Amino acid sequence: LRDQEARLVAELAQVQGRFLEAGLLMEESQLSLLERALPTDVTDRVELCRRVLELRIRGDPAAALRAQRALAADCNALTVLANEHTQYMEINVAGFRKLLKRHEKQIPHRFRTRTSPCLDFHQLVTRRSRFLLGLISRTRAILLDARQTFEQAAEVEVGCMAALYELGTDWPELEELKGFGPECEMVHNIQMRLKGPVGG
């Protein structure tokens, strides 16, 4: 599980790097420089990033469209990896719970070395896993927002409309991020009731 998680972290870092290159994300340092260069104070950083992306789209619509379509493929590969990870976690959590339940039924209390119920398998569901799923979900939302920004630019910008006609108007469909299954959600709820999420 931890190897899968590490692979997910590495893949997410690569995708975020590509988002930065395409202008869908901005480094904090770049954003601060931009804010200082503007004549008025920035009240909404999200809107500022959206405007910067819109300028980039208008500057080279065809390149922006190709970049967004390539990012959709990257995002889908990341989502598939995340779904495989959560499915594997779900299978493991369910398996451990069933084994422990059987163990508790078969072994009398006086022979047990641990108190019941044994919750060690709850360490499979970590804060890090939940945090990664949240980041992947936000990454997908950023891509969808960039798509909408391109479509809005296409309504008023001839170059954007021409790029859509030249390269096709269909956007790649994004894979659904399934998230944790019922077993992992149950473990998370128990963790929250006890003392918060386990692990790092």
Sine and cosine of phi, psi and omega as CSV:
sin_phi,cos_phi,sin_psi,cos_psi,sin_omega,cos_omega
0.00,0.00,-0.69,0.73,-0.03,-1.00
-0.93,0.38,-0.55,0.84,0.07,-1.00
-0.91,0.42,-0.68,0.74,0.04,-1.00
-0.88,0.47,-0.66,0.75,0.00,-1.00
-0.89,0.45,-0.67,0.74,0.02,-1.00
-0.90,0.45,-0.63,0.78,0.04,-1.00
-0.91,0.42,-0.63,0.78,0.03,-1.00
-0.90,0.43,-0.66,0.75,0.03,-1.00
-0.88,0.48,-0.72,0.69,-0.02,-1.00
-0.89,0.45,-0.68,0.73,-0.01,-1.00
-0.91,0.41,-0.66,0.75,0.02,-1.00
-0.89,0.46,-0.66,0.76,0.02,-1.00
-0.88,0.47,-0.65,0.76,0.03,-1.00
-0.90,0.43,-0.70,0.72,0.00,-1.00
-0.90,0.44,-0.67,0.74,0.02,-1.00
-0.90,0.44,-0.58,0.82,0.08,-1.00
-0.88,0.47,-0.67,0.75,0.03,-1.00
-0.93,0.37,-0.57,0.82,0.07,-1.00
-0.90,0.44,-0.64,0.77,0.04,-1.00
-0.89,0.45,-0.71,0.70,0.00,-1.00
-0.87,0.49,-0.61,0.79,-0.04,-1.00
-0.99,0.13,-0.11,0.99,0.03,-1.00
1.00,0.07,0.19,0.98,0.03,-1.00
-0.99,0.13,-0.35,0.94,0.12,-0.99
-0.81,-0.59,0.41,-0.91,0.07,-1.00
-0.76,-0.65,0.62,-0.78,0.11,-0.99
-0.92,0.40,0.52,-0.85,0.03,-1.00
-0.84,0.54,-0.65,0.76,-0.02,-1.00
-0.90,0.43,-0.66,0.75,0.04,-1.00
-0.89,0.45,-0.67,0.74,-0.02,-1.00
-0.91,0.42,-0.66,0.75,0.03,-1.00
-0.90,0.44,-0.67,0.74,0.04,-1.00
-0.87,0.49,-0.69,0.73,0.00,-1.00
-0.90,0.44,-0.67,0.74,0.01,-1.00
-0.88,0.47,-0.65,0.76,0.00,-1.00
-0.93,0.36,-0.49,0.87,-0.03,-1.00
-0.98,0.21,-0.34,0.94,-0.05,-1.00
-0.98,0.19,0.55,-0.84,-0.05,-1.00
-0.95,0.31,-0.38,0.92,0.00,-1.00
-0.87,-0.49,0.33,-0.94,0.03,-1.00
-0.94,0.34,0.60,-0.80,0.02,-1.00
-1.00,0.00,0.82,-0.57,0.02,-1.00
-0.99,-0.15,-0.41,0.91,-0.05,-1.00
-0.74,-0.68,0.97,-0.22,-0.05,-1.00
-0.93,0.37,-0.55,0.84,0.02,-1.00
-0.89,0.46,-0.70,0.71,0.01,-1.00
-0.91,0.42,-0.60,0.80,0.04,-1.00
-0.88,0.47,-0.72,0.70,0.04,-1.00
-0.88,0.48,-0.63,0.78,0.01,-1.00
-0.90,0.45,-0.66,0.75,0.01,-1.00
-0.91,0.41,-0.63,0.77,0.03,-1.00
-0.90,0.45,-0.69,0.73,0.04,-1.00
-0.89,0.46,-0.65,0.76,0.00,-1.00
-0.88,0.47,-0.66,0.75,0.05,-1.00
-0.89,0.45,-0.64,0.77,0.01,-1.00
-0.91,0.42,-0.66,0.75,0.03,-1.00
-0.89,0.46,-0.73,0.69,-0.02,-1.00
-0.92,0.40,-0.50,0.87,0.01,-1.00
-0.92,0.40,-0.65,0.76,0.01,-1.00
-0.51,-0.86,0.99,0.16,-0.08,-1.00
-0.85,0.53,-0.67,0.75,-0.05,-1.00
-0.90,0.43,-0.69,0.73,0.02,-1.00
-0.91,0.42,-0.65,0.76,0.01,-1.00
-0.90,0.45,-0.66,0.75,0.00,-1.00
-0.91,0.41,-0.71,0.71,0.04,-1.00
-0.88,0.47,-0.67,0.75,0.00,-1.00
-0.89,0.46,-0.69,0.72,-0.02,-1.00
-0.91,0.41,-0.59,0.81,0.03,-1.00
-0.93,0.36,-0.62,0.79,0.06,-1.00
-0.91,0.41,-0.62,0.78,0.02,-1.00
-0.92,0.40,-0.53,0.85,0.05,-1.00
-0.89,0.45,-0.65,0.76,0.04,-1.00
-0.91,0.42,-0.67,0.74,0.05,-1.00
-0.88,0.47,-0.69,0.72,-0.02,-1.00
-0.90,0.43,-0.63,0.77,0.03,-1.00
-0.91,0.42,-0.66,0.75,0.03,-1.00
-0.89,0.46,-0.65,0.76,0.03,-1.00
-0.91,0.41,-0.67,0.75,0.00,-1.00
-0.91,0.42,-0.67,0.75,0.04,-1.00
-0.88,0.48,-0.69,0.73,0.02,-1.00
-0.89,0.46,-0.69,0.73,0.02,-1.00
-0.90,0.43,-0.66,0.75,0.02,-1.00
-0.91,0.42,-0.63,0.78,0.06,-1.00
-0.89,0.45,-0.65,0.76,0.00,-1.00
-0.89,0.45,-0.74,0.67,-0.03,-1.00
-0.93,0.36,-0.55,0.83,0.05,-1.00
-0.91,0.41,-0.67,0.75,0.03,-1.00
-0.90,0.44,-0.66,0.75,0.06,-1.00
-0.88,0.48,-0.69,0.72,-0.03,-1.00
-0.87,0.50,-0.70,0.71,0.01,-1.00
-0.89,0.47,-0.69,0.72,-0.02,-1.00
-0.92,0.39,-0.71,0.71,0.00,-1.00
-0.89,0.46,-0.71,0.70,0.01,-1.00
-0.89,0.45,-0.68,0.74,0.00,-1.00
-0.88,0.47,-0.74,0.68,0.01,-1.00
-0.89,0.46,-0.67,0.74,-0.01,-1.00
-0.88,0.47,-0.68,0.74,-0.01,-1.00
-0.93,0.37,-0.65,0.76,0.04,-1.00
-0.88,0.47,-0.70,0.72,-0.01,-1.00
-0.92,0.40,-0.59,0.81,0.03,-1.00
-0.90,0.44,-0.70,0.72,0.04,-1.00
-0.90,0.44,-0.67,0.74,0.01,-1.00
-0.86,0.51,-0.70,0.72,-0.02,-1.00
-0.91,0.42,-0.55,0.84,0.00,-1.00
-0.96,0.27,-0.57,0.82,-0.14,-0.99
-1.00,0.06,-0.47,0.88,-0.09,-1.00
-0.96,-0.27,0.82,-0.57,0.02,-1.00
-0.88,0.48,0.44,-0.90,-0.05,-1.00
-0.84,0.55,-0.63,0.78,-0.09,-1.00
-0.92,0.39,-0.32,0.95,0.00,-1.00
-0.99,-0.12,0.00,1.00,-0.05,-1.00
-0.99,0.12,0.67,-0.75,0.02,-1.00
-1.00,-0.03,-0.25,0.97,0.00,-1.00
-0.83,-0.55,0.43,-0.90,0.07,-1.00
-0.98,0.22,0.47,-0.88,0.03,-1.00
-0.99,-0.11,0.50,-0.87,-0.14,0.99
-0.99,0.13,0.48,-0.88,0.04,-1.00
-0.99,0.11,0.85,-0.52,-0.07,-1.00
-0.93,-0.36,0.28,0.96,-0.04,-1.00
-0.86,0.51,-0.55,0.83,-0.02,-1.00
-0.92,0.39,-0.22,0.98,0.05,-1.00
-0.91,0.41,-0.31,0.95,0.02,-1.00
-0.94,0.35,-0.18,0.98,0.07,-1.00
-0.92,0.40,-0.52,0.86,0.00,-1.00
-0.99,-0.14,0.96,-0.26,-0.10,-1.00
-0.95,-0.33,0.25,-0.97,0.11,-0.99
-0.85,0.53,-0.64,0.77,-0.06,-1.00
-0.87,0.48,-0.69,0.72,0.01,-1.00
-0.87,0.49,-0.72,0.70,0.00,-1.00
-0.90,0.43,-0.66,0.75,0.01,-1.00
-0.89,0.46,-0.69,0.73,0.01,-1.00
-0.88,0.47,-0.69,0.73,0.02,-1.00
-0.88,0.47,-0.61,0.79,0.05,-1.00
-0.90,0.44,-0.67,0.75,0.02,-1.00
-0.90,0.43,-0.66,0.75,0.00,-1.00
-0.91,0.42,-0.65,0.76,0.03,-1.00
-0.89,0.46,-0.67,0.74,0.03,-1.00
-0.92,0.39,-0.59,0.81,0.03,-1.00
-0.88,0.48,-0.70,0.72,0.04,-1.00
-0.89,0.46,-0.65,0.76,-0.01,-1.00
-0.90,0.43,-0.61,0.79,0.03,-1.00
-0.89,0.45,-0.68,0.73,0.00,-1.00
-0.90,0.43,-0.66,0.75,0.03,-1.00
-0.90,0.43,-0.61,0.79,0.03,-1.00
-0.92,0.40,-0.63,0.78,0.03,-1.00
-0.90,0.43,-0.61,0.79,0.06,-1.00
-0.87,0.49,-0.72,0.70,0.00,-1.00
-0.90,0.44,-0.64,0.77,0.04,-1.00
-0.88,0.48,-0.66,0.75,0.03,-1.00
-0.90,0.44,-0.71,0.71,-0.03,-1.00
-0.90,0.44,-0.61,0.79,0.04,-1.00
-0.92,0.39,-0.63,0.78,0.04,-1.00
-0.91,0.42,-0.59,0.81,-0.01,-1.00
-0.91,0.42,-0.44,0.90,0.00,-1.00
-0.93,0.36,-0.46,0.89,-0.06,-1.00
-0.88,-0.47,-0.28,0.96,-0.07,-1.00
-0.95,-0.30,0.88,-0.48,-0.05,-1.00
-0.88,0.48,-0.64,0.77,-0.02,-1.00
-0.88,0.48,-0.64,0.77,0.02,-1.00
-0.92,0.39,-0.66,0.75,0.02,-1.00
-0.90,0.43,-0.66,0.75,0.01,-1.00
-0.89,0.45,-0.64,0.77,0.02,-1.00
-0.90,0.44,-0.64,0.76,0.03,-1.00
-0.89,0.46,-0.68,0.73,0.01,-1.00
-0.94,0.35,-0.62,0.78,-0.02,-1.00
-0.93,0.36,-0.68,0.73,-0.09,-1.00
-0.99,-0.16,-0.04,1.00,0.01,-1.00
0.98,-0.17,0.57,-0.82,-0.08,-1.00
-1.00,-0.03,-0.13,0.99,-0.04,-1.00
-0.99,0.12,0.76,-0.65,0.10,-0.99
-1.00,-0.02,0.60,-0.80,0.09,-1.00
-0.88,0.47,0.66,-0.75,0.02,-1.00
-0.96,0.27,0.68,-0.74,0.00,-1.00
-1.00,0.02,0.67,-0.74,0.07,-1.00
-0.90,0.44,0.52,-0.85,0.04,-1.00
-0.99,0.15,0.74,-0.67,0.10,-0.99
-1.00,0.08,0.92,-0.40,-0.14,-0.99
-0.98,0.18,-0.50,0.86,-0.01,-1.00
0.97,0.26,-0.21,-0.98,-0.01,-1.00
-0.94,0.34,0.55,-0.83,0.09,-1.00
-1.00,0.09,-0.04,-1.00,-0.07,-1.00
-0.88,0.47,-0.58,0.82,-0.01,-1.00
-0.91,0.42,-0.74,0.67,0.00,-1.00
-0.92,0.39,-0.60,0.80,0.04,-1.00
-0.90,0.43,-0.63,0.78,0.04,-1.00
-0.88,0.47,-0.70,0.71,0.03,-1.00
-0.88,0.48,-0.69,0.72,0.00,-1.00
-0.88,0.48,-0.67,0.74,0.02,-1.00
-0.89,0.45,-0.63,0.77,0.04,-1.00
-0.91,0.41,-0.68,0.73,0.03,-1.00
-0.85,0.53,-0.69,0.72,-0.02,-1.00
-0.91,0.42,-0.60,0.80,0.01,-1.00
-0.95,0.31,-0.56,0.83,-0.02,-1.00
-0.97,0.24,-0.95,0.31,-0.02,-1.00
-0.42,-0.91,0.31,0.95,0.01,-1.00
0.97,-0.25,0.17,-0.99,-0.05,-1.00
-0.85,0.52,0.55,-0.84,-0.02,-1.00
-1.00,-0.06,0.53,-0.85,0.16,-0.99
0.99,0.14,-0.03,-1.00,-0.08,-1.00
-0.80,-0.60,0.00,0.00,0.00,0.00
